């Protein structure tokens, strides 16, 4: 949660936004948002999974949690397979 505080109030936080700020790196199958730290900003957060405390903190701050389908592998553009 503490890392999400770096986003502006009202922002949409997704995998691309997290990668752009280098808050997530590498290749992974699912992204899980944990509830460590505090959240005071109203954010729309898209992730494959959320801890119970993360969901509570996002909603308490007036934000929204969007659950992504977990069957797709998230990869940076450099790691994505070519067509």
PDB file as gemmi writes it, atoms N, CA and C in Angstrom:
CRYST1    1.000    1.000    1.000  90.00  90.00  90.00 P 1                      
ATOM      1  N   UNK A   1       0.814  -1.171   0.000  1.00  0.00           N  
ATOM      2  CA  UNK A   1       0.000   0.000   0.000  1.00  0.00           C  
ATOM      3  C   UNK A   1       0.869   1.249   0.000  1.00  0.00           C  
ATOM      4  N   UNK A   2       1.942   1.211   0.754  1.00  0.00           N  
ATOM      5  CA  UNK A   2       2.796   2.381   0.839  1.00  0.00           C  
ATOM      6  C   UNK A   2       3.326   2.819  -0.518  1.00  0.00           C  
ATOM      7  N   UNK A   3       3.633   1.861  -1.395  1.00  0.00           N  
ATOM      8  CA  UNK A   3       4.129   2.205  -2.726  1.00  0.00           C  
ATOM      9  C   UNK A   3       3.045   2.841  -3.588  1.00  0.00           C  
ATOM     10  N   UNK A   4       1.797   2.500  -3.331  1.00  0.00           N  
ATOM     11  CA  UNK A   4       0.694   3.081  -4.096  1.00  0.00           C  
ATOM     12  C   UNK A   4       0.485   4.551  -3.756  1.00  0.00           C  
ATOM     13  N   UNK A   5       0.971   4.985  -2.611  1.00  0.00           N  
ATOM     14  CA  UNK A   5       0.857   6.389  -2.211  1.00  0.00           C  
ATOM     15  C   UNK A   5       1.602   7.316  -3.173  1.00  0.00           C  
ATOM     16  N   UNK A   6       2.525   6.788  -3.960  1.00  0.00           N  
ATOM     17  CA  UNK A   6       3.280   7.628  -4.895  1.00  0.00           C  
ATOM     18  C   UNK A   6       2.430   8.059  -6.097  1.00  0.00           C  
ATOM     19  N   UNK A   7       1.264   7.426  -6.280  1.00  0.00           N  
ATOM     20  CA  UNK A   7       0.372   7.790  -7.373  1.00  0.00           C  
ATOM     21  C   UNK A   7      -0.528   8.950  -6.947  1.00  0.00           C  
ATOM     22  N   UNK A   8      -0.955   9.734  -7.926  1.00  0.00           N  
ATOM     23  CA  UNK A   8      -1.830  10.870  -7.657  1.00  0.00           C  
ATOM     24  C   UNK A   8      -3.228  10.391  -7.295  1.00  0.00           C  
ATOM     25  N   UNK A   9      -3.906  11.168  -6.477  1.00  0.00           N  
ATOM     26  CA  UNK A   9      -5.274  10.860  -6.090  1.00  0.00           C  
ATOM     27  C   UNK A   9      -6.141  10.726  -7.345  1.00  0.00           C  
ATOM     28  N   UNK A  10      -6.930   9.670  -7.419  1.00  0.00           N  
ATOM     29  CA  UNK A  10      -7.801   9.437  -8.563  1.00  0.00           C  
ATOM     30  C   UNK A  10      -7.156   8.657  -9.703  1.00  0.00           C  
ATOM     31  N   UNK A  11      -5.901   8.275  -9.556  1.00  0.00           N  
ATOM     32  CA  UNK A  11      -5.184   7.564 -10.622  1.00  0.00           C  
ATOM     33  C   UNK A  11      -5.693   6.141 -10.786  1.00  0.00           C  
ATOM     34  N   UNK A  12      -5.495   5.615 -12.002  1.00  0.00           N  
ATOM     35  CA  UNK A  12      -5.756   4.204 -12.277  1.00  0.00           C  
ATOM     36  C   UNK A  12      -4.396   3.504 -12.240  1.00  0.00           C  
ATOM     37  N   UNK A  13      -4.239   2.580 -11.315  1.00  0.00           N  
ATOM     38  CA  UNK A  13      -2.974   1.873 -11.132  1.00  0.00           C  
ATOM     39  C   UNK A  13      -3.146   0.464 -11.685  1.00  0.00           C  
ATOM     40  N   UNK A  14      -2.377   0.157 -12.748  1.00  0.00           N  
ATOM     41  CA  UNK A  14      -2.398  -1.180 -13.331  1.00  0.00           C  
ATOM     42  C   UNK A  14      -0.960  -1.655 -13.498  1.00  0.00           C  
ATOM     43  N   UNK A  15      -0.783  -2.804 -14.119  1.00  0.00           N  
ATOM     44  CA  UNK A  15       0.558  -3.369 -14.275  1.00  0.00           C  
ATOM     45  C   UNK A  15       1.454  -2.420 -15.053  1.00  0.00           C  
ATOM     46  N   UNK A  16       0.941  -1.803 -16.116  1.00  0.00           N  
ATOM     47  CA  UNK A  16       1.743  -0.880 -16.921  1.00  0.00           C  
ATOM     48  C   UNK A  16       2.205   0.314 -16.084  1.00  0.00           C  
ATOM     49  N   UNK A  17       1.328   0.853 -15.254  1.00  0.00           N  
ATOM     50  CA  UNK A  17       1.692   1.997 -14.412  1.00  0.00           C  
ATOM     51  C   UNK A  17       2.733   1.597 -13.371  1.00  0.00           C  
ATOM     52  N   UNK A  18       2.601   0.395 -12.817  1.00  0.00           N  
ATOM     53  CA  UNK A  18       3.582  -0.085 -11.845  1.00  0.00           C  
ATOM     54  C   UNK A  18       4.934  -0.324 -12.501  1.00  0.00           C  
ATOM     55  N   UNK A  19       4.935  -0.865 -13.714  1.00  0.00           N  
ATOM     56  CA  UNK A  19       6.190  -1.077 -14.444  1.00  0.00           C  
ATOM     57  C   UNK A  19       6.862   0.249 -14.787  1.00  0.00           C  
ATOM     58  N   UNK A  20       6.065   1.221 -15.194  1.00  0.00           N  
ATOM     59  CA  UNK A  20       6.613   2.521 -15.576  1.00  0.00           C  
ATOM     60  C   UNK A  20       7.373   3.158 -14.413  1.00  0.00           C  
ATOM     61  N   UNK A  21       6.888   2.957 -13.202  1.00  0.00           N  
ATOM     62  CA  UNK A  21       7.557   3.504 -12.012  1.00  0.00           C  
ATOM     63  C   UNK A  21       8.547   2.518 -11.409  1.00  0.00           C  
ATOM     64  N   UNK A  22       8.747   1.403 -12.089  1.00  0.00           N  
ATOM     65  CA  UNK A  22       9.670   0.348 -11.653  1.00  0.00           C  
ATOM     66  C   UNK A  22       9.319  -0.228 -10.272  1.00  0.00           C  
ATOM     67  N   UNK A  23       8.024  -0.296  -9.999  1.00  0.00           N  
ATOM     68  CA  UNK A  23       7.561  -0.896  -8.754  1.00  0.00           C  
ATOM     69  C   UNK A  23       7.377  -2.396  -8.893  1.00  0.00           C  
ATOM     70  N   UNK A  24       7.245  -2.875 -10.136  1.00  0.00           N  
ATOM     71  CA  UNK A  24       7.291  -4.307 -10.443  1.00  0.00           C  
ATOM     72  C   UNK A  24       8.209  -4.479 -11.646  1.00  0.00           C  
ATOM     73  N   UNK A  25       8.924  -5.590 -11.655  1.00  0.00           N  
ATOM     74  CA  UNK A  25       9.843  -5.864 -12.748  1.00  0.00           C  
ATOM     75  C   UNK A  25       9.821  -7.351 -13.065  1.00  0.00           C  
ATOM     76  N   UNK A  26      10.350  -7.690 -14.209  1.00  0.00           N  
ATOM     77  CA  UNK A  26      10.460  -9.092 -14.593  1.00  0.00           C  
ATOM     78  C   UNK A  26       9.161  -9.674 -15.093  1.00  0.00           C  
ATOM     79  N   UNK A  27       9.154 -10.982 -15.185  1.00  0.00           N  
ATOM     80  CA  UNK A  27       8.017 -11.721 -15.713  1.00  0.00           C  
ATOM     81  C   UNK A  27       7.325 -12.457 -14.564  1.00  0.00           C  
ATOM     82  N   UNK A  28       6.008 -12.450 -14.576  1.00  0.00           N  
ATOM     83  CA  UNK A  28       5.256 -13.119 -13.520  1.00  0.00           C  
ATOM     84  C   UNK A  28       3.905 -13.551 -14.063  1.00  0.00           C  
ATOM     85  N   UNK A  29       3.300 -14.521 -13.396  1.00  0.00           N  
ATOM     86  CA  UNK A  29       1.997 -15.034 -13.818  1.00  0.00           C  
ATOM     87  C   UNK A  29       0.849 -14.236 -13.210  1.00  0.00           C  
ATOM     88  N   UNK A  30       0.998 -13.843 -11.968  1.00  0.00           N  
ATOM     89  CA  UNK A  30      -0.042 -13.063 -11.300  1.00  0.00           C  
ATOM     90  C   UNK A  30       0.595 -11.964 -10.457  1.00  0.00           C  
ATOM     91  N   UNK A  31      -0.127 -10.874 -10.330  1.00  0.00           N  
ATOM     92  CA  UNK A  31       0.289  -9.763  -9.483  1.00  0.00           C  
ATOM     93  C   UNK A  31      -0.669  -9.706  -8.310  1.00  0.00           C  
ATOM     94  N   UNK A  32      -0.119  -9.707  -7.096  1.00  0.00           N  
ATOM     95  CA  UNK A  32      -0.951  -9.614  -5.900  1.00  0.00           C  
ATOM     96  C   UNK A  32      -0.590  -8.339  -5.156  1.00  0.00           C  
ATOM     97  N   UNK A  33      -1.593  -7.553  -4.825  1.00  0.00           N  
ATOM     98  CA  UNK A  33      -1.408  -6.331  -4.059  1.00  0.00           C  
ATOM     99  C   UNK A  33      -1.584  -6.681  -2.580  1.00  0.00           C  
ATOM    100  N   UNK A  34      -0.574  -6.338  -1.787  1.00  0.00           N  
ATOM    101  CA  UNK A  34      -0.610  -6.617  -0.357  1.00  0.00           C  
ATOM    102  C   UNK A  34      -0.992  -5.365   0.416  1.00  0.00           C  
ATOM    103  N   UNK A  35      -1.454  -5.539   1.625  1.00  0.00           N  
ATOM    104  CA  UNK A  35      -1.956  -4.440   2.430  1.00  0.00           C  
ATOM    105  C   UNK A  35      -0.951  -3.808   3.367  1.00  0.00           C  
ATOM    106  N   UNK A  36       0.351  -3.905   3.071  1.00  0.00           N  
ATOM    107  CA  UNK A  36       1.361  -3.288   3.917  1.00  0.00           C  
ATOM    108  C   UNK A  36       1.303  -1.772   3.797  1.00  0.00           C  
ATOM    109  N   UNK A  37       1.415  -1.069   4.916  1.00  0.00           N  
ATOM    110  CA  UNK A  37       1.421   0.392   4.882  1.00  0.00           C  
ATOM    111  C   UNK A  37       0.026   0.973   4.840  1.00  0.00           C  
ATOM    112  N   UNK A  38      -0.026   2.275   4.646  1.00  0.00           N  
ATOM    113  CA  UNK A  38      -1.299   2.994   4.632  1.00  0.00           C  
ATOM    114  C   UNK A  38      -1.619   3.504   3.238  1.00  0.00           C  
ATOM    115  N   UNK A  39      -2.886   3.724   2.984  1.00  0.00           N  
ATOM    116  CA  UNK A  39      -3.333   4.299   1.718  1.00  0.00           C  
ATOM    117  C   UNK A  39      -4.344   5.392   2.028  1.00  0.00           C  
ATOM    118  N   UNK A  40      -4.051   6.601   1.572  1.00  0.00           N  
ATOM    119  CA  UNK A  40      -4.932   7.736   1.845  1.00  0.00           C  
ATOM    120  C   UNK A  40      -5.540   8.304   0.575  1.00  0.00           C  
ATOM    121  N   UNK A  41      -5.181   7.748  -0.581  1.00  0.00           N  
ATOM    122  CA  UNK A  41      -5.646   8.282  -1.861  1.00  0.00           C  
ATOM    123  C   UNK A  41      -6.687   7.366  -2.493  1.00  0.00           C  
ATOM    124  N   UNK A  42      -7.632   7.980  -3.192  1.00  0.00           N  
ATOM    125  CA  UNK A  42      -8.671   7.235  -3.905  1.00  0.00           C  
ATOM    126  C   UNK A  42      -8.084   6.769  -5.231  1.00  0.00           C  
ATOM    127  N   UNK A  43      -7.804   5.466  -5.326  1.00  0.00           N  
ATOM    128  CA  UNK A  43      -7.198   4.892  -6.523  1.00  0.00           C  
ATOM    129  C   UNK A  43      -8.062   3.762  -7.057  1.00  0.00           C  
ATOM    130  N   UNK A  44      -7.991   3.552  -8.362  1.00  0.00           N  
ATOM    131  CA  UNK A  44      -8.552   2.357  -8.975  1.00  0.00           C  
ATOM    132  C   UNK A  44      -7.366   1.454  -9.259  1.00  0.00           C  
ATOM    133  N   UNK A  45      -7.312   0.320  -8.585  1.00  0.00           N  
ATOM    134  CA  UNK A  45      -6.153  -0.573  -8.668  1.00  0.00           C  
ATOM    135  C   UNK A  45      -6.572  -1.863  -9.366  1.00  0.00           C  
ATOM    136  N   UNK A  46      -5.876  -2.191 -10.462  1.00  0.00           N  
ATOM    137  CA  UNK A  46      -6.142  -3.423 -11.207  1.00  0.00           C  
ATOM    138  C   UNK A  46      -5.027  -4.421 -10.933  1.00  0.00           C  
ATOM    139  N   UNK A  47      -5.394  -5.614 -10.483  1.00  0.00           N  
ATOM    140  CA  UNK A  47      -4.427  -6.660 -10.169  1.00  0.00           C  
ATOM    141  C   UNK A  47      -5.121  -8.014 -10.277  1.00  0.00           C  
ATOM    142  N   UNK A  48      -4.316  -9.066 -10.322  1.00  0.00           N  
ATOM    143  CA  UNK A  48      -4.884 -10.412 -10.379  1.00  0.00           C  
ATOM    144  C   UNK A  48      -5.441 -10.842  -9.025  1.00  0.00           C  
ATOM    145  N   UNK A  49      -4.765 -10.398  -7.955  1.00  0.00           N  
ATOM    146  CA  UNK A  49      -5.186 -10.778  -6.606  1.00  0.00           C  
ATOM    147  C   UNK A  49      -4.939  -9.619  -5.644  1.00  0.00           C  
ATOM    148  N   UNK A  50      -5.688  -9.624  -4.552  1.00  0.00           N  
ATOM    149  CA  UNK A  50      -5.551  -8.627  -3.491  1.00  0.00           C  
ATOM    150  C   UNK A  50      -5.618  -9.349  -2.153  1.00  0.00           C  
ATOM    151  N   UNK A  51      -4.788  -8.943  -1.205  1.00  0.00           N  
ATOM    152  CA  UNK A  51      -4.948  -9.481   0.142  1.00  0.00           C  
ATOM    153  C   UNK A  51      -6.211  -8.851   0.737  1.00  0.00           C  
ATOM    154  N   UNK A  52      -6.738  -9.470   1.765  1.00  0.00           N  
ATOM    155  CA  UNK A  52      -7.942  -8.957   2.406  1.00  0.00           C  
ATOM    156  C   UNK A  52      -7.699  -7.536   2.931  1.00  0.00           C  
ATOM    157  N   UNK A  53      -6.534  -7.319   3.549  1.00  0.00           N  
ATOM    158  CA  UNK A  53      -6.240  -5.990   4.095  1.00  0.00           C  
ATOM    159  C   UNK A  53      -6.062  -4.953   2.990  1.00  0.00           C  
ATOM    160  N   UNK A  54      -5.517  -5.356   1.838  1.00  0.00           N  
ATOM    161  CA  UNK A  54      -5.369  -4.426   0.714  1.00  0.00           C  
ATOM    162  C   UNK A  54      -6.743  -3.996   0.202  1.00  0.00           C  
ATOM    163  N   UNK A  55      -7.646  -4.950   0.049  1.00  0.00           N  
ATOM    164  CA  UNK A  55      -9.011  -4.618  -0.385  1.00  0.00           C  
ATOM    165  C   UNK A  55      -9.673  -3.648   0.581  1.00  0.00           C  
ATOM    166  N   UNK A  56      -9.533  -3.920   1.870  1.00  0.00           N  
ATOM    167  CA  UNK A  56     -10.139  -3.056   2.875  1.00  0.00           C  
ATOM    168  C   UNK A  56      -9.572  -1.639   2.807  1.00  0.00           C  
ATOM    169  N   UNK A  57      -8.256  -1.513   2.656  1.00  0.00           N  
ATOM    170  CA  UNK A  57      -7.623  -0.188   2.629  1.00  0.00           C  
ATOM    171  C   UNK A  57      -7.975   0.590   1.365  1.00  0.00           C  
ATOM    172  N   UNK A  58      -8.035  -0.096   0.234  1.00  0.00           N  
ATOM    173  CA  UNK A  58      -8.409   0.569  -1.023  1.00  0.00           C  
ATOM    174  C   UNK A  58      -9.843   1.091  -0.916  1.00  0.00           C  
ATOM    175  N   UNK A  59     -10.739   0.265  -0.433  1.00  0.00           N  
ATOM    176  CA  UNK A  59     -12.144   0.665  -0.305  1.00  0.00           C  
ATOM    177  C   UNK A  59     -12.325   1.741   0.759  1.00  0.00           C  
ATOM    178  N   UNK A  60     -11.602   1.653   1.868  1.00  0.00           N  
ATOM    179  CA  UNK A  60     -11.693   2.652   2.931  1.00  0.00           C  
ATOM    180  C   UNK A  60     -11.261   4.031   2.425  1.00  0.00           C  
ATOM    181  N   UNK A  61     -10.280   4.059   1.514  1.00  0.00           N  
ATOM    182  CA  UNK A  61      -9.792   5.327   0.946  1.00  0.00           C  
ATOM    183  C   UNK A  61     -10.726   5.833  -0.160  1.00  0.00           C  
ATOM    184  N   UNK A  62     -11.785   5.073  -0.467  1.00  0.00           N  
ATOM    185  CA  UNK A  62     -12.740   5.487  -1.494  1.00  0.00           C  
ATOM    186  C   UNK A  62     -12.398   4.992  -2.882  1.00  0.00           C  
ATOM    187  N   UNK A  63     -11.414   4.108  -2.974  1.00  0.00           N  
ATOM    188  CA  UNK A  63     -10.974   3.575  -4.263  1.00  0.00           C  
ATOM    189  C   UNK A  63     -11.713   2.317  -4.665  1.00  0.00           C  
ATOM    190  N   UNK A  64     -11.219   1.708  -5.728  1.00  0.00           N  
ATOM    191  CA  UNK A  64     -11.856   0.515  -6.290  1.00  0.00           C  
ATOM    192  C   UNK A  64     -10.783  -0.503  -6.651  1.00  0.00           C  
ATOM    193  N   UNK A  65     -11.041  -1.765  -6.358  1.00  0.00           N  
ATOM    194  CA  UNK A  65     -10.150  -2.863  -6.727  1.00  0.00           C  
ATOM    195  C   UNK A  65     -10.759  -3.609  -7.902  1.00  0.00           C  
ATOM    196  N   UNK A  66      -9.998  -3.750  -8.975  1.00  0.00           N  
ATOM    197  CA  UNK A  66     -10.450  -4.454 -10.180  1.00  0.00           C  
ATOM    198  C   UNK A  66      -9.633  -5.730 -10.302  1.00  0.00           C  
ATOM    199  N   UNK A  67     -10.316  -6.880 -10.296  1.00  0.00           N  
ATOM    200  CA  UNK A  67      -9.633  -8.172 -10.391  1.00  0.00           C  
ATOM    201  C   UNK A  67      -9.453  -8.537 -11.860  1.00  0.00           C  
ATOM    202  N   UNK A  68      -8.189  -8.757 -12.241  1.00  0.00           N  
ATOM    203  CA  UNK A  68      -7.850  -9.150 -13.612  1.00  0.00           C  
ATOM    204  C   UNK A  68      -7.898 -10.663 -13.749  1.00  0.00           C  
ATOM    205  N   UNK A  69      -8.180 -11.173 -14.947  1.00  0.00           N  
ATOM    206  CA  UNK A  69      -8.105 -12.628 -15.154  1.00  0.00           C  
ATOM    207  C   UNK A  69      -6.659 -13.083 -14.977  1.00  0.00           C  
ATOM    208  N   UNK A  70      -6.462 -14.220 -14.338  1.00  0.00           N  
ATOM    209  CA  UNK A  70      -5.097 -14.664 -14.023  1.00  0.00           C  
ATOM    210  C   UNK A  70      -4.520 -15.662 -15.018  1.00  0.00           C  
ATOM    211  N   UNK A  71      -5.203 -15.932 -16.113  1.00  0.00           N  
ATOM    212  CA  UNK A  71      -4.690 -16.906 -17.069  1.00  0.00           C  
ATOM    213  C   UNK A  71      -3.617 -16.332 -17.990  1.00  0.00           C  
ATOM    214  N   UNK A  72      -3.521 -15.017 -18.122  1.00  0.00           N  
ATOM    215  CA  UNK A  72      -2.529 -14.407 -19.005  1.00  0.00           C  
ATOM    216  C   UNK A  72      -1.241 -14.152 -18.233  1.00  0.00           C  
ATOM    217  N   UNK A  73      -0.116 -14.314 -18.895  1.00  0.00           N  
ATOM    218  CA  UNK A  73       1.188 -14.044 -18.295  1.00  0.00           C  
ATOM    219  C   UNK A  73       1.558 -12.600 -18.581  1.00  0.00           C  
ATOM    220  N   UNK A  74       1.879 -11.861 -17.539  1.00  0.00           N  
ATOM    221  CA  UNK A  74       2.281 -10.468 -17.697  1.00  0.00           C  
ATOM    222  C   UNK A  74       3.778 -10.427 -17.980  1.00  0.00           C  
ATOM    223  N   UNK A  75       4.165  -9.765 -19.041  1.00  0.00           N  
ATOM    224  CA  UNK A  75       5.570  -9.658 -19.404  1.00  0.00           C  
ATOM    225  C   UNK A  75       5.842  -8.260 -19.914  1.00  0.00           C  
ATOM    226  N   UNK A  76       7.070  -7.837 -19.744  1.00  0.00           N  
ATOM    227  CA  UNK A  76       7.440  -6.535 -20.297  1.00  0.00           C  
ATOM    228  C   UNK A  76       7.489  -6.682 -21.806  1.00  0.00           C  
ATOM    229  N   UNK A  77       7.362  -5.574 -22.560  1.00  0.00           N  
ATOM    230  CA  UNK A  77       7.373  -5.661 -24.027  1.00  0.00           C  
ATOM    231  C   UNK A  77       8.624  -6.369 -24.569  1.00  0.00           C  
ATOM    232  N   UNK A  78       9.747  -6.201 -23.924  1.00  0.00           N  
ATOM    233  CA  UNK A  78      10.983  -6.841 -24.389  1.00  0.00           C  
ATOM    234  C   UNK A  78      10.928  -8.354 -24.211  1.00  0.00           C  
ATOM    235  N   UNK A  79      10.132  -8.819 -23.230  1.00  0.00           N  
ATOM    236  CA  UNK A  79      10.056 -10.260 -22.954  1.00  0.00           C  
ATOM    237  C   UNK A  79       8.877 -10.929 -23.643  1.00  0.00           C  
ATOM    238  N   UNK A  80       8.001 -10.146 -24.245  1.00  0.00           N  
ATOM    239  CA  UNK A  80       6.822 -10.711 -24.875  1.00  0.00           C  
ATOM    240  C   UNK A  80       7.224 -11.515 -26.126  1.00  0.00           C  
ATOM    241  N   UNK A  81       6.573 -12.646 -26.324  1.00  0.00           N  
ATOM    242  CA  UNK A  81       6.901 -13.443 -27.518  1.00  0.00           C  
ATOM    243  C   UNK A  81       6.503 -12.694 -28.789  1.00  0.00           C  
ATOM    244  N   UNK A  82       7.306 -12.827 -29.805  1.00  0.00           N  
ATOM    245  CA  UNK A  82       6.990 -12.166 -31.082  1.00  0.00           C  
ATOM    246  C   UNK A  82       6.007 -13.010 -31.878  1.00  0.00           C  
ATOM    247  N   UNK A  83       5.205 -12.336 -32.673  1.00  0.00           N  
ATOM    248  CA  UNK A  83       4.152 -13.021 -33.441  1.00  0.00           C  
ATOM    249  C   UNK A  83       4.689 -13.676 -34.674  1.00  0.00           C  
TER     250      UNK A  83                                                      
END                                                                             
